[in-house]
Amino acid sequence: VLCSMFAFLANMPVVNSIDVFLGVARFFVVGVGGVLFGLLFGFAAAFTSRFTNRVREIEPLFVFMFSYLAYLVAELFAISSVMA
């Protein structure tokens, strides 16, 4: 996010203070959004694995599936997929 923001600001003829503020705000939105997506899918994985006490073999499937799904959805919305 920082690299793309600096590249965008470097190509602008005049940089206003609002452009810098919006770039910093986008940095925090991307970071916090990734964490929120991670928490959302983490709670979904915990809730789903709660009901697998008879079939313990699929618990790792749910854990990996929900973590990969969080990564894909974060990439879809252009937020931090690594933090998700």
C-alpha positions, 0 to 999 in steps of 0.5 A: 500500500505504501509503495503504490501510494508513494508512486501515485503521489510521485506522478502527481503534478501538485500534491495537496495535504488531502491527498497525503491524508487520504493515502495514510487513511487508506494504509490504516483501512487496508491493515485494519480491514485485513485484521477484521476479515481474519477475525471474522473468518476465524470465528466462523472456523471456530464455530464450525469446528465446534460441531465436529466432535464426532468426526475429528478428521475434518477439523483441519480441513475447516481450519485450512479452508476458512483461512484460505477463504479469508485470504481470497476474500481479502484479495477480492476487496483489495485489503491486506490478505496477509493479515487476514 
